[in-house]
Amino acid sequence: MAPVKFFVGAVLLALLALAIATVALGVLATLKMPRPEHRDDRS
């Protein structure tokens, strides 16, 4: 087991997890954010 391959694999796995988390957070923020066209301002 080469330490370099393990390190590269760990870095790629961390980047993949970060990308998935970023996409998930973006989707959640988009779903939770009220859309301007559906929002009525009666103030």
PQR file of N, CA, C, O and H, with PARSE charges and radii, in Angstrom:
ATOM      1  N   MET A   1       0.866  -1.199   0.000 -0.4000 1.5000
ATOM      2  CA  MET A   1       0.000   0.000   0.000 -0.0000 2.0000
ATOM      3  C   MET A   1       0.892   1.235   0.000  0.5500 1.7000
ATOM      4  O   MET A   1       1.608   1.500   0.966 -0.5500 1.4000
ATOM      5  N   ALA A   2       0.840   1.971  -1.075 -0.4000 1.5000
ATOM      6  CA  ALA A   2       1.684   3.163  -1.179 -0.0000 2.0000
ATOM      7  C   ALA A   2       1.023   4.332  -0.454  0.5500 1.7000
ATOM      8  O   ALA A   2      -0.153   4.620  -0.674 -0.5500 1.4000
ATOM      9  H   ALA A   2       0.259   1.756  -1.860  0.4000 1.0000
ATOM     10  N   PRO A   3       1.781   5.003   0.410 -0.5600 1.5000
ATOM     11  CA  PRO A   3       1.211   6.142   1.154  0.2800 2.0000
ATOM     12  C   PRO A   3       0.772   7.273   0.236  0.5500 1.7000
ATOM     13  O   PRO A   3      -0.189   7.984   0.528 -0.5500 1.4000
ATOM     14  N   VAL A   4       1.493   7.438  -0.894 -0.4000 1.5000
ATOM     15  CA  VAL A   4       1.142   8.531  -1.807 -0.0000 2.0000
ATOM     16  C   VAL A   4      -0.231   8.281  -2.425  0.5500 1.7000
ATOM     17  O   VAL A   4      -1.051   9.195  -2.509 -0.5500 1.4000
ATOM     18  H   VAL A   4       2.274   6.860  -1.132  0.4000 1.0000
ATOM     19  N   LYS A   5      -0.481   7.056  -2.854 -0.4000 1.5000
ATOM     20  CA  LYS A   5      -1.782   6.736  -3.442 -0.0000 2.0000
ATOM     21  C   LYS A   5      -2.889   6.911  -2.407  0.5500 1.7000
ATOM     22  O   LYS A   5      -3.970   7.409  -2.721 -0.5500 1.4000
ATOM     23  H   LYS A   5       0.185   6.313  -2.786  0.4000 1.0000
ATOM     24  N   PHE A   6      -2.613   6.499  -1.179 -0.4000 1.5000
ATOM     25  CA  PHE A   6      -3.614   6.650  -0.121 -0.0000 2.0000
ATOM     26  C   PHE A   6      -3.903   8.125   0.133  0.5500 1.7000
ATOM     27  O   PHE A   6      -5.055   8.516   0.326 -0.5500 1.4000
ATOM     28  H   PHE A   6      -1.735   6.094  -0.925  0.4000 1.0000
ATOM     29  N   PHE A   7      -2.840   8.950   0.133 -0.4000 1.5000
ATOM     30  CA  PHE A   7      -3.010  10.391   0.368 -0.0000 2.0000
ATOM     31  C   PHE A   7      -3.820  11.030  -0.757  0.5500 1.7000
ATOM     32  O   PHE A   7      -4.726  11.827  -0.514 -0.5500 1.4000
ATOM     33  H   PHE A   7      -1.905   8.633  -0.023  0.4000 1.0000
ATOM     34  N   VAL A   8      -3.470  10.660  -2.009 -0.4000 1.5000
ATOM     35  CA  VAL A   8      -4.198  11.218  -3.152 -0.0000 2.0000
ATOM     36  C   VAL A   8      -5.662  10.780  -3.103  0.5500 1.7000
ATOM     37  O   VAL A   8      -6.562  11.575  -3.374 -0.5500 1.4000
ATOM     38  H   VAL A   8      -2.734  10.013  -2.206  0.4000 1.0000
ATOM     39  N   GLY A   9      -5.891   9.526  -2.761 -0.4000 1.5000
ATOM     40  CA  GLY A   9      -7.268   9.033  -2.666 -0.0000 2.0000
ATOM     41  C   GLY A   9      -8.045   9.765  -1.584  0.5500 1.7000
ATOM     42  O   GLY A   9      -9.217  10.093  -1.771 -0.5500 1.4000
ATOM     43  H   GLY A   9      -5.159   8.880  -2.541  0.4000 1.0000
ATOM     44  N   ALA A  10      -7.396  10.024  -0.450 -0.4000 1.5000
ATOM     45  CA  ALA A  10      -8.066  10.732   0.642 -0.0000 2.0000
ATOM     46  C   ALA A  10      -8.403  12.162   0.234  0.5500 1.7000
ATOM     47  O   ALA A  10      -9.478  12.668   0.556 -0.5500 1.4000
ATOM     48  H   ALA A  10      -6.444   9.758  -0.298  0.4000 1.0000
ATOM     49  N   VAL A  11      -7.479  12.812  -0.478 -0.4000 1.5000
ATOM     50  CA  VAL A  11      -7.724  14.190  -0.920 -0.0000 2.0000
ATOM     51  C   VAL A  11      -8.883  14.221  -1.923  0.5500 1.7000
ATOM     52  O   VAL A  11      -9.757  15.083  -1.835 -0.5500 1.4000
ATOM     53  H   VAL A  11      -6.606  12.401  -0.740  0.4000 1.0000
ATOM     54  N   LEU A  12      -8.889  13.282  -2.875 -0.4000 1.5000
ATOM     55  CA  LEU A  12      -9.973  13.246  -3.858 -0.0000 2.0000
ATOM     56  C   LEU A  12     -11.305  12.959  -3.176  0.5500 1.7000
ATOM     57  O   LEU A  12     -12.327  13.543  -3.535 -0.5500 1.4000
ATOM     58  H   LEU A  12      -8.179  12.582  -2.947  0.4000 1.0000
ATOM     59  N   LEU A  13     -11.293  12.060  -2.192 -0.4000 1.5000
ATOM     60  CA  LEU A  13     -12.522  11.738  -1.469 -0.0000 2.0000
ATOM     61  C   LEU A  13     -13.025  12.956  -0.704  0.5500 1.7000
ATOM     62  O   LEU A  13     -14.229  13.210  -0.659 -0.5500 1.4000
ATOM     63  H   LEU A  13     -10.463  11.586  -1.901  0.4000 1.0000
ATOM     64  N   ALA A  14     -12.105  13.712  -0.101 -0.4000 1.5000
ATOM     65  CA  ALA A  14     -12.496  14.916   0.640 -0.0000 2.0000
ATOM     66  C   ALA A  14     -13.078  15.961  -0.311  0.5500 1.7000
ATOM     67  O   ALA A  14     -14.072  16.612   0.010 -0.5500 1.4000
ATOM     68  H   ALA A  14     -11.127  13.507  -0.137  0.4000 1.0000
ATOM     69  N   LEU A  15     -12.457  16.121  -1.484 -0.4000 1.5000
ATOM     70  CA  LEU A  15     -12.972  17.091  -2.459 -0.0000 2.0000
ATOM     71  C   LEU A  15     -14.349  16.664  -2.959  0.5500 1.7000
ATOM     72  O   LEU A  15     -15.231  17.501  -3.153 -0.5500 1.4000
ATOM     73  H   LEU A  15     -11.649  15.593  -1.745  0.4000 1.0000
ATOM     74  N   LEU A  16     -14.531  15.371  -3.166 -0.4000 1.5000
ATOM     75  CA  LEU A  16     -15.825  14.871  -3.623 -0.0000 2.0000
ATOM     76  C   LEU A  16     -16.894  15.118  -2.564  0.5500 1.7000
ATOM     77  O   LEU A  16     -18.003  15.549  -2.878 -0.5500 1.4000
ATOM     78  H   LEU A  16     -13.814  14.691  -3.008  0.4000 1.0000
ATOM     79  N   ALA A  17     -16.549  14.841  -1.300 -0.4000 1.5000
ATOM     80  CA  ALA A  17     -17.502  15.074  -0.212 -0.0000 2.0000
ATOM     81  C   ALA A  17     -17.838  16.555  -0.100  0.5500 1.7000
ATOM     82  O   ALA A  17     -18.989  16.918   0.141 -0.5500 1.4000
ATOM     83  H   ALA A  17     -15.647  14.490  -1.045  0.4000 1.0000
ATOM     84  N   LEU A  18     -16.836  17.407  -0.275 -0.4000 1.5000
ATOM     85  CA  LEU A  18     -17.055  18.857  -0.203 -0.0000 2.0000
ATOM     86  C   LEU A  18     -17.976  19.309  -1.333  0.5500 1.7000
ATOM     87  O   LEU A  18     -18.867  20.132  -1.124 -0.5500 1.4000
ATOM     88  H   LEU A  18     -15.901  17.112  -0.471  0.4000 1.0000
ATOM     89  N   ALA A  19     -17.757  18.769  -2.526 -0.4000 1.5000
ATOM     90  CA  ALA A  19     -18.604  19.145  -3.662 -0.0000 2.0000
ATOM     91  C   ALA A  19     -20.043  18.692  -3.431  0.5500 1.7000
ATOM     92  O   ALA A  19     -20.980  19.440  -3.709 -0.5500 1.4000
ATOM     93  H   ALA A  19     -17.033  18.100  -2.696  0.4000 1.0000
ATOM     94  N   ILE A  20     -20.222  17.476  -2.925 -0.4000 1.5000
ATOM     95  CA  ILE A  20     -21.573  16.970  -2.663 -0.0000 2.0000
ATOM     96  C   ILE A  20     -22.256  17.814  -1.594  0.5500 1.7000
ATOM     97  O   ILE A  20     -23.439  18.133  -1.712 -0.5500 1.4000
ATOM     98  H   ILE A  20     -19.460  16.869  -2.700  0.4000 1.0000
ATOM     99  N   ALA A  21     -21.507  18.178  -0.547 -0.4000 1.5000
ATOM    100  CA  ALA A  21     -22.081  18.999   0.520 -0.0000 2.0000
ATOM    101  C   ALA A  21     -22.463  20.378  -0.010  0.5500 1.7000
ATOM    102  O   ALA A  21     -23.506  20.921   0.355 -0.5500 1.4000
ATOM    103  H   ALA A  21     -20.546  17.919  -0.451  0.4000 1.0000
ATOM    104  N   THR A  22     -21.621  20.939  -0.868 -0.4000 1.5000
ATOM    105  CA  THR A  22     -21.915  22.265  -1.427 -0.0000 2.0000
ATOM    106  C   THR A  22     -23.173  22.219  -2.286  0.5500 1.7000
ATOM    107  O   THR A  22     -24.023  23.104  -2.197 -0.5500 1.4000
ATOM    108  H   THR A  22     -20.774  20.498  -1.165  0.4000 1.0000
ATOM    109  N   VAL A  23     -23.290  21.186  -3.117 -0.4000 1.5000
ATOM    110  CA  VAL A  23     -24.480  21.058  -3.965 -0.0000 2.0000
ATOM    111  C   VAL A  23     -25.720  20.854  -3.102  0.5500 1.7000
ATOM    112  O   VAL A  23     -26.766  21.448  -3.366 -0.5500 1.4000
ATOM    113  H   VAL A  23     -22.599  20.466  -3.189  0.4000 1.0000
ATOM    114  N   ALA A  24     -25.607  20.012  -2.066 -0.4000 1.5000
ATOM    115  CA  ALA A  24     -26.759  19.757  -1.196 -0.0000 2.0000
ATOM    116  C   ALA A  24     -27.195  21.032  -0.485  0.5500 1.7000
ATOM    117  O   ALA A  24     -28.389  21.315  -0.393 -0.5500 1.4000
ATOM    118  H   ALA A  24     -24.757  19.530  -1.852  0.4000 1.0000
ATOM    119  N   LEU A  25     -26.230  21.804   0.018 -0.4000 1.5000
ATOM    120  CA  LEU A  25     -26.566  23.059   0.692 -0.0000 2.0000
ATOM    121  C   LEU A  25     -27.195  24.038  -0.288  0.5500 1.7000
ATOM    122  O   LEU A  25     -28.139  24.746   0.065 -0.5500 1.4000
ATOM    123  H   LEU A  25     -25.259  21.574  -0.057  0.4000 1.0000
ATOM    124  N   GLY A  26     -26.689  24.084  -1.503 -0.4000 1.5000
ATOM    125  CA  GLY A  26     -27.256  24.988  -2.503 -0.0000 2.0000
ATOM    126  C   GLY A  26     -28.691  24.607  -2.838  0.5500 1.7000
ATOM    127  O   GLY A  26     -29.549  25.479  -2.980 -0.5500 1.4000
ATOM    128  H   GLY A  26     -25.923  23.509  -1.790  0.4000 1.0000
ATOM    129  N   VAL A  27     -28.956  23.307  -2.964 -0.4000 1.5000
ATOM    130  CA  VAL A  27     -30.320  22.854  -3.262 -0.0000 2.0000
ATOM    131  C   VAL A  27     -31.248  23.183  -2.099  0.5500 1.7000
ATOM    132  O   VAL A  27     -32.369  23.647  -2.312 -0.5500 1.4000
ATOM    133  H   VAL A  27     -28.260  22.599  -2.849  0.4000 1.0000
ATOM    134  N   LEU A  28     -30.789  22.947  -0.868 -0.4000 1.5000
ATOM    135  CA  LEU A  28     -31.608  23.257   0.303 -0.0000 2.0000
ATOM    136  C   LEU A  28     -31.896  24.744   0.377  0.5500 1.7000
ATOM    137  O   LEU A  28     -33.025  25.144   0.662 -0.5500 1.4000
ATOM    138  H   LEU A  28     -29.879  22.571  -0.695  0.4000 1.0000
ATOM    139  N   ALA A  29     -30.892  25.568   0.123 -0.4000 1.5000
ATOM    140  CA  ALA A  29     -31.084  27.023   0.177 -0.0000 2.0000
ATOM    141  C   ALA A  29     -32.065  27.460  -0.907  0.5500 1.7000
ATOM    142  O   ALA A  29     -32.891  28.344  -0.678 -0.5500 1.4000
ATOM    143  H   ALA A  29     -29.975  25.243  -0.109  0.4000 1.0000
ATOM    144  N   THR A  30     -31.980  26.848  -2.083 -0.4000 1.5000
ATOM    145  CA  THR A  30     -32.887  27.219  -3.169 -0.0000 2.0000
ATOM    146  C   THR A  30     -34.321  26.811  -2.838  0.5500 1.7000
ATOM    147  O   THR A  30     -35.263  27.545  -3.135 -0.5500 1.4000
ATOM    148  H   THR A  30     -31.310  26.130  -2.269  0.4000 1.0000
ATOM    149  N   LEU A  31     -34.483  25.640  -2.220 -0.4000 1.5000
ATOM    150  CA  LEU A  31     -35.830  25.182  -1.885 -0.0000 2.0000
ATOM    151  C   LEU A  31     -36.426  26.000  -0.743  0.5500 1.7000
ATOM    152  O   LEU A  31     -37.627  26.269  -0.741 -0.5500 1.4000
ATOM    153  H   LEU A  31     -33.717  25.044  -1.978  0.4000 1.0000
ATOM    154  N   LYS A  32     -35.601  26.399   0.230 -0.4000 1.5000
ATOM    155  CA  LYS A  32     -36.108  27.136   1.389 -0.0000 2.0000
ATOM    156  C   LYS A  32     -36.300  28.617   1.084  0.5500 1.7000
ATOM    157  O   LYS A  32     -37.049  29.298   1.783 -0.5500 1.4000
ATOM    158  H   LYS A  32     -34.626  26.181   0.228  0.4000 1.0000
ATOM    159  N   MET A  33     -35.632  29.122   0.051 -0.4000 1.5000
ATOM    160  CA  MET A  33     -35.719  30.543  -0.247 -0.0000 2.0000
ATOM    161  C   MET A  33     -37.062  30.856  -0.918  0.5500 1.7000
ATOM    162  O   MET A  33     -37.438  30.190  -1.883 -0.5500 1.4000
ATOM    163  H   MET A  33     -35.023  28.568  -0.517  0.4000 1.0000
ATOM    164  N   PRO A  34     -37.786  31.864  -0.417 -0.5600 1.5000
ATOM    165  CA  PRO A  34     -39.056  32.233  -1.065  0.2800 2.0000
ATOM    166  C   PRO A  34     -38.804  32.882  -2.416  0.5500 1.7000
ATOM    167  O   PRO A  34     -37.989  33.797  -2.538 -0.5500 1.4000
ATOM    168  N   ARG A  35     -39.505  32.403  -3.415 -0.4000 1.5000
ATOM    169  CA  ARG A  35     -39.309  32.931  -4.763 -0.0000 2.0000
ATOM    170  C   ARG A  35     -39.976  34.296  -4.885  0.5500 1.7000
ATOM    171  O   ARG A  35     -41.077  34.485  -4.369 -0.5500 1.4000
ATOM    172  H   ARG A  35     -40.167  31.660  -3.316  0.4000 1.0000
ATOM    173  N   PRO A  36     -39.342  35.241  -5.548 -0.5600 1.5000
ATOM    174  CA  PRO A  36     -39.913  36.595  -5.678  0.2800 2.0000
ATOM    175  C   PRO A  36     -41.265  36.583  -6.400  0.5500 1.7000
ATOM    176  O   PRO A  36     -42.143  37.381  -6.073 -0.5500 1.4000
ATOM    177  N   GLU A  37     -41.439  35.694  -7.370 -0.4000 1.5000
ATOM    178  CA  GLU A  37     -42.689  35.705  -8.128 -0.0000 2.0000
ATOM    179  C   GLU A  37     -43.839  35.102  -7.312  0.5500 1.7000
ATOM    180  O   GLU A  37     -45.005  35.401  -7.574 -0.5500 1.4000
ATOM    181  H   GLU A  37     -40.726  35.046  -7.636  0.4000 1.0000
ATOM    182  N   HIS A  38     -43.517  34.252  -6.320 -0.4000 1.5000
ATOM    183  CA  HIS A  38     -44.555  33.645  -5.494 -0.0000 2.0000
ATOM    184  C   HIS A  38     -44.790  34.446  -4.217  0.5500 1.7000
ATOM    185  O   HIS A  38     -45.708  34.145  -3.454 -0.5500 1.4000
ATOM    186  H   HIS A  38     -42.570  34.010  -6.108  0.4000 1.0000
ATOM    187  N   ARG A  39     -43.975  35.453  -3.987 -0.4000 1.5000
ATOM    188  CA  ARG A  39     -44.072  36.214  -2.744 -0.0000 2.0000
ATOM    189  C   ARG A  39     -44.911  37.469  -2.973  0.5500 1.7000
ATOM    190  O   ARG A  39     -44.708  38.191  -3.949 -0.5500 1.4000
ATOM    191  H   ARG A  39     -43.229  35.697  -4.607  0.4000 1.0000
ATOM    192  N   ASP A  40     -45.846  37.718  -2.075 -0.4000 1.5000
ATOM    193  CA  ASP A  40     -46.666  38.919  -2.206 -0.0000 2.0000
ATOM    194  C   ASP A  40     -46.302  39.902  -1.098  0.5500 1.7000
ATOM    195  O   ASP A  40     -46.348  39.566   0.085 -0.5500 1.4000
ATOM    196  H   ASP A  40     -46.011  37.131  -1.282  0.4000 1.0000
ATOM    197  N   ASP A  41     -45.942  41.120  -1.499 -0.4000 1.5000
ATOM    198  CA  ASP A  41     -45.530  42.144  -0.533 -0.0000 2.0000
ATOM    199  C   ASP A  41     -46.732  43.031  -0.208  0.5500 1.7000
ATOM    200  O   ASP A  41     -47.088  43.931  -0.970 -0.5500 1.4000
ATOM    201  H   ASP A  41     -45.905  41.393  -2.460  0.4000 1.0000
ATOM    202  N   ARG A  42     -47.349  42.751   0.947 -0.4000 1.5000
ATOM    203  CA  ARG A  42     -48.507  43.543   1.360 -0.0000 2.0000
ATOM    204  C   ARG A  42     -48.165  44.435   2.544  0.5500 1.7000
ATOM    205  O   ARG A  42     -49.014  44.677   3.402 -0.5500 1.4000
ATOM    206  H   ARG A  42     -47.061  42.021   1.565  0.4000 1.0000
ATOM    207  N   SER A  43     -46.930  44.927   2.599 -0.4000 1.5000
ATOM    208  CA  SER A  43     -46.522  45.744   3.740 -0.0000 2.0000
ATOM    209  C   SER A  43     -46.929  47.204   3.546  0.5500 1.7000
ATOM    210  O   SER A  43     -46.664  48.039   4.411 -0.5500 1.4000
ATOM    211  H   SER A  43     -46.241  44.731   1.902  0.4000 1.0000
TER
END
